[in-house]
Amino acid sequence: MMEGKLSRELEWFVSTLAREFGVFVSTREVAVEAVELGIEEVDEWYLPLEVIENPVETFLYELMIVDDATLNEWVGAIIFYPDSPEWCLQIITKNGQLLYRKPLPMTE
């Protein structure tokens, strides 16, 4: 990532926490990790295949993790198809509980 330029995923996570949950955090507080996982490696409550247009064997995940002022752990995930920059699913959990899931249609 270029110095001073935030990723689109990080911007989404911080702004969605503020807008949807009233949680305000700095982007500098957020840990970010990218990982590729097979569908069998992810719990079905997290990634139910019926919400994905075209399920594939693996997905790419951009994970963002932050603790708020009262030490709640918030995890955001953007899920991608392996060969596409397009998002297919947005997820936010708080202390391991799913609070937000938004499937996104492919725009081909």
Summary of the structure (lengths in Angstrom):
residues: 108
radius of gyration: 13.8
end to end distance: 26.2
largest distance: 41.9
contacts: 270
relative contact order: 0.20
helix: 21%
strand: 38%
